[in-house]
Amino acid sequence: MPKKKNTGVGSIDVAIITTLVEEFNSVRELLNNCRRDLGRPDAPNLFSWELGNIPCVNNKVSYSVVLAQAGRPGTLSGFQATYKTIQRWKPEYVFFVGIAGGLKPKELSLGDIVISDVLWGYEYGKIENQFTPRNDLTFRSDVSLLTGVKAFKLRLNQVKRFESQRPNGRRGVKPSIVVGPIASGDKVVDNPTQEFFASVMKAWPKLLAVEMEGVGAAQAISLSQSEGLTPRFIMIRGVSDIPQTEKRKSKILLAKERDRWKQYASNIAAVFTVRYIQNGLPTPPKDSDFPKSLPFEHKQGMLLKTTRAKKSLKRDLSDSNRNSQESKRNLLRSSVVKALEAITRYQNDDGGIPAARPGQTSGAWTTGSCLESLLLCRFTPVEKYHNCRKMIEYLLNSQLEDGGWPLIASNVSCTMSTGHVLSALILCKKLCEDNKRLRARVLKSIESGLNWLEKKRNSDGGWCVEPSGKSDATETRIAATYYALRPYWMLGSSFKNLKIIQDAVHLIVPLQRDDGGWPYISGNSIDNTSNVSNTARAILIILRSGYLTPDANTIRRAVSYIKRQRLQKSSWELNVEGFFAQDSHGQNVYHNNGPCDALEALLYARESGNDVKESIEWLIRTQKEDGIWELCSANPKDTSYYRAWTWSTTEFIYVLNLALETLFN
């Protein structure tokens, strides 16, 4: 039997939000140990909250569940019920479950299930001679939930209990499960050909269904995420009616049809949701099977003489460790969310991110770095995808004719910019699924950029900073080689299957010094002095290419070198590299973000000791009040560097999200 879970405040795994009584009761019937929340004077039961659990078939524990009822239709009700439920119960997952109207008679039938990959607030727009909806009030479902839903198959025996309830009397019918965009607004749509809604369908012809609460719920998710919470959201609806033209079906008949199918559609959506949760969510149930303190037997003057006492102490210590870990995780998560808000606040009108400081010209390298960080971070609020779309447009527009991207605004392609931008655009392919034209531009841009990288590779297997430059700007660098390889890793290539990666690894590995580090290199010129940033990038090239594992001697020596360079109770110093760029009148200098480079390498090397923890603590301490990180050295006496804001912040978002994924999952 599954273990019962303690469903106290803050220990809830799943929140299921409904609107109608039929929807609420359909879910309630499927929950185990369901009971009403009695509330408190300081926390009344606002939305008919009931607590229960759903046994997990792949685990001996259950997911704890809070069920809520918004009470009335509309986006505002959806927002209020979802936001208050999140604030009170702090769930890991939020499901909005109920009924919807189908918009595709040829693709959907009554009783089918529609699942949102994108929610569109269709009433947001402009009225001139006619209503013109805008496309930027959109909210995406959580990727991990969406992937799980697509993989989950609804078996026939899971709907048998409702076969007799089908209003048309048909038995043995397996409902279709369709994933796609859903429209959300405050109107009951009985005739989709009416002028107002016809403009909606024209703007987004692939809409599957329409409902009335989802966009409000998604806005509540977004607000909660900006406040440091991290609920994952998806909406699941049963089709209760299929609005058509008045000529084909009268309003009275449509209303009767909706009433006849309302209960069945509610049931089928509830069954699918609960069975999906039973099958297993992306993360296991929270481990709250035991109270925070357990009594244990002891005798005065004797220490833990009984087996029961030892087990109890072990549980107490485990709870204490979990609380400490959760506190650190929340602090780190809040730091990342704060930085996400800050960096998007500085976005320029052209869609790019200022190259180094707010108000400056947009930089392709910085924008690519920011876009990649936002797309990889699962704490990115859904409304930030509008910022991402603008960044994509900027990057597509700033690509040079030769296929590369400049470091800032110029006509000279830079390897580091090109590699970073390509990594981001490869991640963007799914974000552009609902826009074929944009997706085609992204794919063409990626192809052109990869061709540029292949053509500009040096004969030794590495890359330089600016292939069209002069002097040592055309000579191989570890930094340039690292950024050139990033898009290939993003595409899933490795040492085993791509010669480009093999050549680069064979170039880098022999350059390791006796102290375990890697030096500054420029073509055939090698400075025998190791430095942290190049050592970190060499580690990443080797590990991310799959050439060696973290326990290999080469990696352990390099990790030991990086650890020795860290300042006590702090992080690492910065270092710089110089090169002569095309048409320059003097040496150009670019900064290596030593603290970020070193931390990323240690995380990939599976390090989790004091060097990692104290470096993260230093980062959190040095974050500015507005959320940005100014490029700074762990050595307070070192002031010989340009105090960048933007690209340093995007890099720290990336590495701290990596820390969250590797240390706390």
Secondary structure, DSSP 8 states (H G I E B T S, - for coil): --B-----TT---EEEEE-SHHHHHHHHTT-EEEEE---BTTB---S--EEEEEE-TTSSBEEEEEEEE--S-SHHHHHHHHHHHHHHH--SEEEEEEEEEES-TTT--TT-EEEEEEEEETT-EEESSSEEE-S--EEE--HHHHHHHHH----GGGTGGGGGG-TT---S----EEEEEEEE-SS--S-TTSHHHHHHHHH-TT--EEESSHHHHHHHHHHHHHTT---EEEEEEEEEE----TTTS-HHHHHHHHHHHHHHHHHHHHHHHHHHHHH--SS------S-SS------TT----SHHHHHHHHHHHHHHHHHHHHHHHHHHHHHHHHHHHHHHHT--TTS--BSSSTTS-B-HHHHHHHHHHHHH-TTS-GGGHHHHHHHHHHHHHH--TTS---SSSSSS--HHHHHHHHHHHHHHTTTTTT-HHHHHHHHHHHHHHHHHHHHT--TTS-B-S-TTS-GGGGS-BHHHHHHHHHHHHHTT--TTT-HHHHHHHHHHGGG--TTS-EEEEETTEEEEEEEHHHHHHHHHHHHHTTSS-TTSHHHHHHHHHHHHHS-TTS----EEEEE--TT-SS-EEEEE-HHHHHHHHHHHTT--SHHHHHHHHHHHHH--TTS------SSTT---S----HHHHHHHHHHHHHHHHHH--
